[in-house]
Amino acid sequence: MICLTGSTILTITMGGINMKRKKPKRKRRGLSTRENRIPYSKYRIEWFDIASDSGWASEHQFDQMKLATPVSEGWLYEKNECVIKIFSSYDRDEDGIVFGERTVIPLSCVKKMRKLN
């Protein structure tokens, strides 16, 4: 008889003799870190964005209006003389990498850019 106890020990009873042995560990089946790597570096980007308000405001309220300063983190897909393209999630399929949460930021709006890894 084989019974599983609360721990990882199997108890085998054969002809009145109790034999105990440790349950073999299963190998994890998953992507190795080498397979999981992607050819992109991760960045934190602080940038300026448009702020708008469709309501009525006084001069004082209008004077207090400032640009939005979002912070985005993701893998740098492309940087050229006009834009920065990043993505924040990805998956792999039979055709390669597919990208999610994609953002295109005008380079002229970038306040600060820092490599994370």
PEJO-V516706 format. One record per pair of residues at least 4 apart in sequence whose ideal C-beta (glycine too) atoms are under 8 Angstrom apart, sorted by the first residue. I is the first residue (numbers start at 0). J is the second residue. Records with the same first field share a line. If there is no record, write none. Layout:
I=J / J
//
This chain:
0=10 / 11 / 12
1=9 / 10 / 11
2=9 / 10
3=9
4=8 / 9 / 10
7=21 / 22
8=19 / 20 / 21 / 22
9=19 / 20 / 21 / 22
10=17 / 18 / 19
11=17 / 18 / 19 / 20
12=16 / 17 / 18
13=18
30=34 / 35
31=35
32=36
37=74 / 89 / 96
39=74 / 75 / 76 / 86
40=74 / 75 / 114 / 115 / 116
41=72 / 73 / 74 / 75 / 114 / 115 / 116
42=72 / 73 / 74 / 75 / 85 / 112 / 113 / 114 / 115
43=70 / 71 / 72 / 112 / 113 / 115
44=70 / 71 / 72 / 73 / 83 / 85 / 104 / 109 / 111 / 112 / 113
45=68 / 69 / 70 / 109 / 110 / 111 / 112
46=68 / 69 / 70 / 71 / 104 / 108 / 109 / 110
47=66 / 67 / 68 / 108 / 110
48=66 / 67 / 68 / 69 / 108
49=66 / 67
50=64 / 65 / 66 / 67
52=56 / 64
56=60 / 61 / 64
57=61
58=62
59=63
60=64
68=110
71=85 / 87 / 102 / 104
72=85 / 87 / 115
73=85 / 86 / 87 / 100 / 102
74=85 / 86 / 87 / 89
75=83 / 84 / 85
76=84 / 85 / 86 / 98 / 101
77=82 / 83 / 84
78=82 / 83 / 84 / 106
79=106
80=106
81=105 / 106
82=103 / 104 / 105 / 106
83=103 / 104 / 106 / 109 / 112
84=101 / 102 / 103 / 104
85=101 / 102 / 104
86=98 / 99 / 100 / 101 / 102
87=99 / 100 / 102
88=98 / 99 / 100
89=96 / 97 / 98 / 99
90=96 / 97 / 99
91=95 / 96 / 97
92=97
104=108 / 109
105=109
//
